[in-house]
Amino acid sequence: MKNPHTFKLIDGKFTPLEARKILIELIQNKINFHSREIHMMEEHNEGNTSRPEKRIAQLRKSSETLKKVFLQADKKGMQLKLRGDIEITFLE
């Protein structure tokens, strides 16, 4: 199999509101994923939750920074170009 596999997730021009909806929802889904992971780990008494907790904090910080960017773009009446790829690599 070819290694790595790359998939285009986002590629286009968006208003600040559209960009906010897309990216903040994506981040929120990741936060929810890690929150469920923490809950499952605690429920099953399976180890240290510091890694997903740290990731949630990073994601929340990114979300706040993005909101400022979108507000700035909106105030200036600008559109935003978003591009994002997902890369999948097989590991042994």
N, C-alpha and C positions, 0 to 999 in steps of 0.2 A: 504494500500500500504506500501511496505517496505520503510523505511526511514533511511538513505539517499541512493540515487542511485549513484553508482560510475561507470564511463566509462573510459577505458584506451584510452588516446588520442595519446600518443607517447610512444614507448618502443622499443629501439634498439640501435645499434652502427652506428655512422655516422662519415664521415669525417668532419673536421671543416667547409668546404664550405657547405656541406649538412646541417649541424646543423644550420649554419648561415642562410641559405635560409629558413629553417623551422621556426625557432624562430623569426627571424627579420620580416618575413612576418606576422606571427601571431600577433606580437606586433603592426606592422603597421596597420593591420586590426582593432585592438582595438583602436588605435589612430584615425583612420578614423571614427569608430563608435562614439566616443566621440566628434569628430569635427562636425559630422552631428547633433548630439544631441545639441551641442552649437548653431549651425546655426538655428535649428528648434526653440529652446528656444528664441533666439534673434528675429527671424522672427515673432513669435507669442507673443512676449513680455511676456514670461512666466518665470519670476523669475531669480534667481541667477545662474550664470554659473560657479561659483568658484569651485564647486565639480568636474565637468568634466574637467575643465582647470587644476586643481591640478593633476588629474589622468593622463592627457596627459603628464604633466611634469615628473611624476613618470615613466611612460612608456618610455619616451625618455631617461631618465637617465639609466633605465634598458637596453635599446637597446645599448647605448654607452658602458656600462660595459660588456655586452655580446660580443660585437665586439672585445674588448680587450682580452677576454677569448679565442675567436676563433682564433685570430691572434697568441696568445701565443701557443695554441695547434698546429696550423699550422707550426709555426717555429720549434717546437719540433718534428714534424712528427707524432703526436699522433691522435688517433681516440677518439671520445667522445661517452659516453653512455648517452642517454637522456631517461628519464622516466617522464611521466606526466599524471595524472589522472584528470578527471573532476568529481566533486562531486555535486550532486543536492539534496538539502534538502527542503522539503515542510515547509513553514512558515505560521503561522496563523495571 
